[in-house]
Amino acid sequence: MATRSTYPVHVAAELEPGLSRWVWLVKWLLVIPHYVVLCFLWAALVESAGSGHQAITWTPENGDWTAVVMNLDGSRGVAVEVTAGAELPVLRDLTLGMGVLAAVVLVGGALLVAAALRSASRDGRPAP
């Protein structure tokens, strides 16, 4: 079925004899939930571009960084509450090392106290 048209695209369809006449309606009904989901996604996109809680996560490279917060039209009057966080892998190792060091100092102190008590009890002096 080749027909000539003045439009850039021409779409033609024929109903195959073996198909039910209601298949097209079922297919269009199945499209409705997809459009509902797309509406919610569009609303989420529009909401994320406005005011409210916004989060930015990125992996920066070495250097000086400046964050700029402004109105979309460049006008004055921006109120911002900013919190920042960072993940530093070296802190995990440092914390682990300090924990081990604290445990060694604690055990060493306990051994010194035990040695002092044992020495005092051998000499017959009262324990401090």
C-alpha positions as CSV (number, residue, x, y, z in Angstrom):
1,M,0.0,0.0,0.0
2,A,2.1,2.9,-1.2
3,T,0.2,6.2,-1.4
4,R,1.7,9.5,-2.2
5,S,1.2,12.3,0.4
6,T,2.2,15.9,0.8
7,Y,3.0,15.3,4.5
8,P,6.6,14.3,5.5
9,V,5.3,11.0,7.1
10,H,2.4,8.9,6.1
11,V,1.2,6.1,8.3
12,A,-1.2,3.4,7.1
13,A,-2.6,0.5,9.0
14,E,-4.7,-2.5,8.0
15,L,-6.6,-4.8,10.3
16,E,-5.4,-8.4,9.9
17,P,-8.2,-10.8,9.6
18,G,-7.0,-13.1,12.4
19,L,-7.0,-10.4,15.1
20,S,-9.8,-9.4,17.3
21,R,-11.4,-6.1,16.8
22,W,-10.9,-5.2,20.4
23,V,-7.1,-5.7,20.5
24,W,-6.4,-2.0,19.7
25,L,-8.6,-0.9,22.6
26,V,-6.8,-3.2,25.0
27,K,-3.4,-1.8,23.8
28,W,-4.6,1.7,24.3
29,L,-5.9,0.9,27.8
30,L,-2.5,-0.5,28.7
31,V,-0.9,2.8,27.7
32,I,-2.8,4.8,30.3
33,P,-0.8,3.6,33.4
34,H,2.4,4.5,31.5
35,Y,1.2,8.0,31.0
36,V,0.2,8.3,34.6
37,V,3.8,7.2,35.6
38,L,5.2,9.7,33.2
39,C,3.1,12.5,34.7
40,F,4.5,11.7,38.2
41,L,8.0,11.6,36.8
42,W,7.4,15.0,35.1
43,A,6.1,16.4,38.4
44,A,9.1,15.2,40.2
45,L,11.4,16.8,37.7
46,V,9.6,20.1,37.9
47,E,9.6,20.0,41.8
48,S,13.3,19.2,41.9
49,A,14.1,22.3,40.0
50,G,12.4,24.6,42.5
51,S,12.8,25.4,46.1
52,G,13.0,22.9,48.9
53,H,15.5,20.3,50.0
54,Q,18.1,19.7,47.3
55,A,21.0,17.3,47.4
56,I,24.1,17.3,45.2
57,T,26.6,14.5,45.3
58,W,29.7,14.4,43.3
59,T,33.4,13.3,43.4
60,P,35.5,16.5,43.2
61,E,39.0,16.6,41.9
62,N,41.8,18.5,43.7
63,G,41.6,22.2,43.7
64,D,39.6,25.1,45.1
65,W,35.8,24.9,44.9
66,T,33.1,27.5,45.1
67,A,29.4,26.7,45.4
68,V,27.0,29.4,44.1
69,V,23.3,29.5,45.0
70,M,21.1,31.9,43.2
71,N,17.6,32.6,41.9
72,L,16.9,31.4,38.4
73,D,16.4,34.9,37.2
74,G,19.5,36.3,39.0
75,S,17.5,38.4,41.4
76,R,18.4,39.1,45.0
77,G,17.0,37.5,48.1
78,V,18.2,34.0,48.4
79,A,18.0,32.2,51.8
80,V,20.1,29.1,52.1
81,E,20.8,26.7,54.8
82,V,23.8,24.5,53.8
83,T,25.1,21.4,55.3
84,A,28.2,19.6,53.9
85,G,29.6,16.2,54.5
86,A,32.6,14.3,53.2
87,E,33.8,10.7,53.1
88,L,37.5,10.5,53.8
89,P,38.9,6.9,53.6
90,V,42.0,7.9,55.7
91,L,39.7,8.7,58.7
92,R,38.6,5.1,58.8
93,D,42.2,3.9,59.1
94,L,43.1,6.6,61.5
95,T,40.1,5.8,63.8
96,L,41.0,2.1,63.7
97,G,44.6,2.8,64.6
98,M,43.6,5.1,67.5
99,G,41.2,2.4,68.8
100,V,44.0,-0.1,68.8
101,L,46.3,2.3,70.5
102,A,43.7,3.1,73.2
103,A,43.2,-0.7,73.8
104,V,47.0,-1.2,74.2
105,V,47.3,1.8,76.6
106,L,44.3,0.5,78.6
107,V,45.8,-3.0,78.9
108,G,49.2,-1.5,79.7
109,G,47.6,0.6,82.5
110,A,45.8,-2.4,83.9
111,L,49.0,-4.4,83.9
112,L,50.8,-1.6,85.8
113,V,48.0,-1.3,88.4
114,A,48.1,-5.1,88.8
115,A,51.9,-5.1,89.2
116,A,51.7,-2.3,91.8
117,L,49.1,-4.2,93.8
118,R,51.0,-7.5,93.7
119,S,54.2,-5.7,94.7
120,A,52.5,-4.0,97.6
121,S,50.9,-7.2,98.8
122,R,54.3,-9.0,98.8
123,D,56.0,-6.3,100.8
124,G,53.2,-6.3,103.4
125,R,52.2,-2.8,102.7
126,P,48.6,-1.8,102.4
127,A,47.4,-1.5,98.9
128,P,47.1,2.1,97.7
